[in-house]
Amino acid sequence: MDRIYIKGLDVFAYHGVMPKEKRDGQRFVLDITLDCDLSRAGRTDRLEDTVDYTAVMDAAVQAMTENSYDLIERAASRTAEAILRAEEKVERLTLCLRKPEAPIDKIFDYVAVEITRERKDIV
């Protein structure tokens, strides 16, 4: 299986348990790894034979911004499902959703969840 990487997709959204997070929002960062067969694109050099990166990013941003969830686990899951629905060439994806400004009174780079979903997982 071949892979496409989208790293550091910045999204401003309103996920979190704290009222301030729901009200003011914050920055989230997504790293997306797409597993797909790129052999046809490698042979043809045609855009339509590969994954549409823009469609993937658009689906991710829309999924992250159209609803507000308490948990980043839920936001990550909904985002992965949206990507799989948007781009049929993707068979499996791994999504790391980072929350660099989580309201925790400690010094840290970020908190994150990483999930993997397959096409067969979406209903």
Disulfide bonds with the S-S distance in Angstrom:
none
